[in-house]
Amino acid sequence: FVPRYDTDWMSRYFFSGGIMPSDNLPLHFQDDLKLRAQWRWDGTHYQRTAEAWLANMDQHEADIMPVFETAFGADAGIWWQRWRIFFLACAELFGTSRGQEWWVSHYRFERPA
């Protein structure tokens, strides 16, 4: 992901230099990896995951903040809020239209013979 706008906080702080591959992208590399199985989960699964991560983070704030302070210094509080917003945004995005807009895919590959 490349941040395109000053407001593009998710690309800047969470996915810098990464990609969000399409569901079928790994299928285009069958010479290198042979697909054995694929599972598609509707967005409600990741919605619940993001909500659980947020609840867990909030529950363990006293344990996590010292780690954030070591990693982010004076910006620890800002990063705390960024992570909260990230989990909230993911939960809302993946829960859109009862989980039918965004999916999570899992793959099992093997080396080709």
N, C-alpha and C positions, 0 to 999 in steps of 0.2 A: 504494500500500500504506500502511496505517495500522497502526503498532505497537499491538497490543492488550494485550500482556503485557510485563513487564520482560525476559522471556527471548526476546522476538521480535527478536533481533539482526539477522536478515537484512532485515526490513522497515525497521528503524531505520537501519541503516548502509549499505544498498545499494539499497533501492528506495523510499526516502522520497519520497512524493508521486507515485510512478509507478504503472503498472498492468501487469498481465500479461493481455493480452487473450486471449479464447478463440480457438480456431482459426477460427471462422466469424464473429467480430465484424466484421472489415473488409468482409465480404460484405453487411452491412446498410446500406452507404453507397454503393450503386451510382449514386445520383444525382450524387454528388460525384466519385467515382472508379470507373471501369469496370475490372473485373477482366479481365486478359488471360491470366494464367497463375498457377497456384498449385502449389507443391511442398511436400510434407510429408516431413520426415525423422524417422525414429524417434530415440528418445533416445540411442542409442549414438553418433550423430554428435556431439551436444553433449557427451556424456560424454568422448569423445576430445578434443574441443576444450578442455574445462575441464582435463583432465589435461595437455594440451600447454601451456596457459597457466601451470599450476602449475610444470611442469618448467622452462619458460622463465624464470619469475620466480625460482625457486630458483637457476638457473644464473647469473642476472645480479643477484644480491643486492647485490654491491658497487657496481653502477651505480645500482640502484633506491633503496637506502637513503638516499643523500643527497637524493634527490627527496622521499622520505617525510619526512625530517627537516625539510626546508623547508616541506612542506605541513602536517605534523602535530606538529612540535616534539618535545616529550618523549614524546608518544604514538606515535612512529614505530614502535617495536617492537610495540606493541599492534596498530597498523594492519597491520603485516606479518603478524601471526598471523591477523587478521580476514580478510585476503585469502586466505591459505592455506586457512583453514577454509571460506571461501566457495567456492573452486575444488573442494575436496574434497567439500563438501556437494552442489554442482551435479553433479559427476561421479557421485556415489552416487545422487542422486535420478533423474537422467536415465538412468542405467544400470539402474534397477530393472526387474525382469521382462524382462530382455534388451531394454530400450529401448521396451517397449510400453505404459508408463504415461504418459510425458510425451513430447511431440513439439515439434518446431520447424517453423514454417511460414514459407515465403517467398512473396511475392506480387509480381506485376508488374501495375501499374495503368496506365491511360491516362486522359487527360481525356475526358469524354464529348463526343460531337459536338454 
